[in-house]
Amino acid sequence: MNPCASAVARRLAAAALALALAAGLSGCSLLVREPRVPMEVLSLPRAAGAHSPTLIVFMPGAQEVPQDIVREGFVEQVRARGIDADVVVADTHLGYFYAGVFEQRLREDVIQPARARGYRSVWLAGISLGGFGALRYARAHPDEVDGIIALAPYLAPRLDLQAVWQAGGLANWRPERPPGPREHERALLLWLQGYGDPAQQRPPLLIGHGDDDRLKPFGPLMAGLLPPERLLSAPGGHDWAPWKSMWADALDRAPLPRANGAGLR
């Protein structure tokens, strides 16, 4: 394929993914903002001079901005539990996915600078689109991620999820063919399937959806792949109440460093 045709194919694939995301994440049209370089990041220092070797990079949903995450108490919950980690909220909006530059910008503007500043452990967390982004980045760069908390993540189109459900979950799913180089969602499902294989190294993952979430996958998606304590749930739909409940639960369970040395319960 010549370079021009390749560039067109990449743009078409990115546009198709953006449309699928928009359709899956919202019943109304979503504003697609222009991706900024560098990606904007909201840093939440604990105190002057305080610095942890662990960083949590939080990513909002498609209809949220970083300030919403702070307002709704997600950072406060980290502090209240005595978790020894710094927090930043990256503005990973839909425009980065639409342009096909999400992984590049998160890596160059957030992850690599964090490592250069001395962070030895980086956790990715997110809700909805942000949860999808956390999983997608971890699949692309597994050696750069030390843990993932995905709350109500978009995972794949309903037809793909229905095929997984009909197979009895990801543990039993066998796709008719391998995913193409730009079929990110199918590739993500196969990557998640690898959590059931001890020979395949994966970052610790906590994942869940509200009981009535419209993005909740058909059937027991992760059954047999993750231990029960890594599977999250809460009453409610695709909204703040279940997200905050699952976040509190995930923080209590995650193997994040604590001021008192506690870990995964």
N, C-alpha and C positions, 0 to 999 in steps of 0.2 A: 504494500500500500504506500502511495507516495505521501510526503509530509502534509500536503494540503488536504488530501482525502482523510488522512489520519486525524488531523485537527478537527475536521468537520464531524467525523465519527465520534470523537471525544465530546464535542459540544452537544451532539444529538443524544448521546448516552447520558450526559449530565442533565440535559433538559428532561429526558424521559424519567430519570430518577427523581428530579424535583417535582414533576407532575404527580408521580406515584406517592411521594411523600406528602404533598399538599392534599391529595385525595384521601390519604389514609389518616392524616393528622387532624383534619378539620372539615366540617361540613360546609364551611364558607371559604371564600377565597382568602389566601394569605398574602400579605405584602412581602415581596421579595426585595430586600435591600441590596444595595451594591456592596460587595465584599471589600473591606478596607485592608490595606497593607501598611503597617502591620495590623493584625487582628487586635481589636480593643479588648483589654483585660481589666477587670475590676479587682484590685488587690485589697485584701482585708487583713492588715497586720494585727496581731494580737496586742502588742504593746511596743513602745519604742525600744529598739535594740533586741527584741525577742526574735528568735529564729529557730525553727525546727528543721531537722533533716528530712521531714516528710511533708509533702505538699498534696493537697486535694484540689484537683482542677474540676470545677463544677460547670456544667453546660446547661443552659436553660432550654425550655421547650420552644416550639416554633412561634408561639404567640407571646412569649415572655422575653424580657431583657434582664441583664444581670442585676439591676437594682430590685427587680421583683423577687429574686431569690433571697436577697438580703432582707427585704421587707417582710417576707413570709417566714423568716426565722430559721432558715436552713443553716446559716453560719452560726447563729446563736446556739443551735442544738449541738454543734460540734464543740463549742466552748463549754456548754453546760455539762458535757460528759467527760470533761478533762482529757480530751483527746489531744495528744501532743502533735499537732499538725497545723501548718499554715493553710489558708484557703484563698484561692482566686476563682473568679467567675469569668469565664471566657465568653465573648459575644459570638458564639458559633451559630449565627442565624442561617436561614435557608439559602441566602444568597451564595454562601460558600459551597453548598452542595450543588446549587444550580450551575455555578461556574466550574465545578469539578476541581476545586482547589482546597477542599476542607482539610484533608490530611496534611497537605503541604503547609498551609498557614498555621494549623495548630502545632505542627512539629517545629517550624522555624520561628514562630512568634511566641510560643508558650512553653512547649516541652523542653526544647534545647536550651533556651535561655535559663529556664529553671535549673536544669542540670548544671549549667555553667555557674550559677549562683551558689551551688553547693548542695542542692537537694539530692539526696541519695535514693529516696523512694517517692514515686509519683503515683497517686491514685486518680482514676478518672471516675466522675460521677455525673449523672444527668437525668433529666426527666423528658419523656416523650422523644422529640427530635434529638435532644441532648443525650438521652440514653442510647439511642441508635448511633449517635456520633461516637460515644465512648466505646461501644462494642466494635464499631467499624475501625476506629483508630487502633484498638488493641489487636484486631485481626491483622491489620497492615503492619504494625510495629510492636509485636508482643514482647520483645525484649526491653521496651521502653516503658512498660506499664507494670506496676506492682500490684494492682488490684482494681476492680471495677464494681461500681454500684449503679445498676441500670433500673430506673423507676419508670414503669409504664412505657418502655421503649417501643417505638415503631420497629418492626422486624422485617416484614415482607408483605407483598400483596396478599389479599385474602385467598386467592386461588392457590398460591404456594403453601400458605398455612393450612388450607383445607386438605391438600395432598399429604402434608405432614400428619395432620389429625387422623386422616383415613388410614395411615400406616401405623397408627398407635403411638405417635410421638416421634421426636427426633431420633431416639435410640433405634427405632425400627425403620426409619425413612431411608429409602434408596432412590435417589433421583434418577430419572430416565437417562440423563446425560450429565456430564460435568458442566458446571457453570462456565459461561464464556468470560473473557477477560474483563468485561464491563458489567457483568451481572452481579453487582455488589450484594444484593439482598440474598440471592441463592447461595453465594459464596459465604455470606455471614451465617446462614443456617447450617451449612456444612461445617463451618468453624465451630459453632456452638455444639454440634454433634460430637466434636472431638473431646468435649469435657467428659465423655463417658469412656475415654481410652486413656488409661494411666500412662501409656507410652508417649502421649502427646502433651507437652507442657503447655499449660494455660495459666494466666493470672487468676488469682482468686476472684470469683464472681458471685455477687448477690444480685438477684433479679426478681422482679415481680410486677403485678398489675393489680389495680383495684378490682374487686369482685364483679363490678358491672361496667368495667372500662370497655369502650367500643374497640380499643386496640388489643384487648385481651385475646391471646391466640386461642384457636380451637383446641379443646382437650388438653391433656397433660404434656405440654410441649417439652419440658425439661425432665420429665419423669425418668429416673434411673441414671441421669447424667450428673446431677448435683445432689449433695446431701440435703435433707429437708431443711436444715437450719440456714441454708443459703437461698431458699425460695421464700419470697415475700408476698404478702397479700394484706388487703385492708378493705373494709366496707366502702363502697362508693364507686364512682365512675372515673372519668378522665379529668380530675380536678385536684385542687390544692389539698383538701382534707385527706384523701388516701395517700397522696404523695408525701405529705408531711408525716403521716403515721408510719409509712414504710421506711422513710428516711430515718426516723428515730429508731425503728427496729433494726435497720441495717447498721447504724452506728453502734448499737449495742452488741451486734454480732460480729462485726468485721474485725479482722486481725490488724487493727490500727494501733499504733503506740499510745499508751495511756500514761498520764502523769504518775499513776500508782503501779504501772507495769502490767495492768490487766490486758487481756487480749480477747480472742474469740470466745464467746461464752458457750 
